[in-house]
Structure formats: C-alpha cells, structure tokens
C-alpha cells in the first residue's frame, strides 16, 4: 500500500510539475501578448498624433491658399475696373480727337477759301 501511495505521489508530482511548466509557459505567452498590445496601442497613438499634425498643417496651407486666391480675385477685379476705366478714357479721347480733326478740317477749308 505504501509503495502504491508513493508511486501515486510521484505521478502526481510529475503531473503537477508539467502543469506548473505549462502554466509558466502560458503566463509567458500572456506577458508577450500584453507587450505586443501595448506596442500596438503606442503605435496607434503615434499614428493618430502624426495624422493630427498633418491635418493641422494642411488646414494652415489650405487657409493660406484661400487667402491668396481671395487676394488674387480682388486684384483681378480691380484690374478689370481699371481696364474699363481706360477703355472709357480711350473712347472719350477718340471722340475728342475725331471732333478736333473735324474742326481742323473745317478750319483748313476756311483757310483755303
């Protein structure tokens, strides 16, 4: 009976040792998975921070481009107004020149007579 009990005790000790070894392996795997999860979480945070920074820079660039476009549109409008003013002045000068030429023609006719 004593030998049987000792044999069972040895078997149980061996089984316990194997279970403890498996448990240690599982704990090691769990620690490894946990470390990978932390690395993944940190990588996601870093990625999000970089994405936020890029978005902010893009917003600034977009606003600068919008401001420049608005400025150019204002410049174009003012140039168009200046062109219209110059056209009007040209037309007035052409009319004045036409009248002056007519008057000159009439004066030359009177002088010839």
VMD Tcl script that draws the C-alpha trace (Angstrom):
set ca {
  {0.00 0.00 0.00}
  {2.85 2.33 0.91}
  {4.60 1.65 -2.41}
  {1.38 2.29 -4.30}
  {0.87 5.57 -2.46}
  {4.47 6.61 -3.12}
  {4.04 5.74 -6.80}
  {0.82 7.76 -7.00}
  {2.54 10.64 -5.19}
  {5.39 10.55 -7.72}
  {2.91 10.52 -10.62}
  {1.00 13.42 -9.10}
  {4.25 15.32 -8.51}
  {5.24 14.76 -12.13}
  {1.79 15.85 -13.30}
  {1.95 18.90 -11.03}
  {5.39 19.75 -12.45}
  {4.08 19.51 -16.00}
  {1.03 21.63 -15.15}
  {3.26 24.22 -13.44}
  {5.54 24.27 -16.51}
  {2.52 24.74 -18.83}
  {1.22 27.47 -16.54}
  {4.57 29.27 -16.70}
  {4.57 28.99 -20.49}
  {1.03 30.39 -20.67}
  {1.94 33.25 -18.33}
  {4.95 34.00 -20.52}
  {2.72 34.00 -23.63}
  {0.23 36.27 -21.88}
  {3.03 38.72 -20.93}
  {4.28 38.65 -24.52}
  {0.79 39.31 -25.91}
  {0.34 42.11 -23.40}
  {3.62 43.70 -24.50}
  {2.56 43.45 -28.16}
  {-0.78 45.04 -27.30}
  {1.00 47.91 -25.54}
  {3.29 48.39 -28.55}
  {0.29 48.35 -30.88}
  {-1.55 50.87 -28.69}
  {1.51 53.15 -28.65}
  {1.89 52.83 -32.42}
  {-1.78 53.76 -32.86}
  {-1.32 56.80 -30.59}
  {1.78 57.86 -32.52}
  {-0.03 57.39 -35.83}
  {-3.01 59.43 -34.62}
  {-0.72 62.21 -33.38}
  {1.10 62.30 -36.73}
  {-2.21 62.32 -38.58}
  {-3.49 65.19 -36.44}
  {-0.31 67.16 -37.07}
  {-0.52 66.61 -40.83}
  {-4.19 67.62 -40.82}
  {-3.37 70.82 -38.94}
  {-0.59 71.68 -41.39}
  {-2.94 71.00 -44.29}
  {-5.57 73.28 -42.75}
  {-2.99 76.07 -42.47}
  {-1.87 75.55 -46.08}
  {-5.47 75.47 -47.30}
  {-6.22 78.72 -45.46}
  {-3.09 80.35 -46.91}
  {-4.11 79.26 -50.42}
  {-7.65 80.52 -49.85}
  {-6.31 83.89 -48.67}
  {-4.01 84.12 -51.69}
  {-6.86 83.21 -54.03}
  {-9.10 85.86 -52.45}
  {-6.31 88.41 -52.82}
  {-5.82 87.49 -56.49}
  {-9.56 87.69 -57.14}
  {-9.61 91.18 -55.61}
  {-6.60 92.16 -57.74}
  {-8.28 90.83 -60.90}
  {-11.48 92.75 -60.11}
  {-9.51 95.97 -59.59}
  {-7.56 95.39 -62.81}
  {-10.81 94.79 -64.72}
  {-12.20 98.03 -63.33}
  {-9.02 99.83 -64.41}
  {-9.30 98.30 -67.90}
  {-12.91 99.51 -68.17}
  {-11.87 102.99 -66.99}
  {-9.05 103.09 -69.56}
  {-11.42 101.92 -72.31}
  {-13.82 104.70 -71.39}
  {-10.99 107.26 -71.41}
  {-9.80 105.93 -74.77}
  {-13.31 106.29 -76.19}
  {-13.56 109.85 -74.87}
  {-10.14 110.69 -76.31}
  {-11.07 109.13 -79.67}
  {-14.26 111.20 -79.73}
  {-12.31 114.32 -78.81}
  {-9.70 113.51 -81.50}
  {-12.47 112.96 -84.06}
  {-14.04 116.31 -83.18}
  {-10.63 118.03 -83.29}
  {-9.91 116.52 -86.70}
  {-13.31 117.67 -87.95}
  {-12.68 121.15 -86.61}
  {-9.19 121.11 -88.15}
  {-10.69 120.02 -91.46}
  {-13.24 122.80 -91.33}
  {-10.56 125.36 -90.42}
  {-8.39 124.15 -93.30}
  {-11.35 124.53 -95.69}
  {-11.98 128.06 -94.43}
  {-8.24 128.87 -94.76}
  {-8.13 127.55 -98.32}
  {-11.06 129.77 -99.39}
}
mol new
graphics top color blue
foreach p $ca { graphics top sphere $p radius 0.5 }
foreach p [lrange $ca 0 end-1] q [lrange $ca 1 end] { graphics top cylinder $p $q radius 0.2 }
display resetview
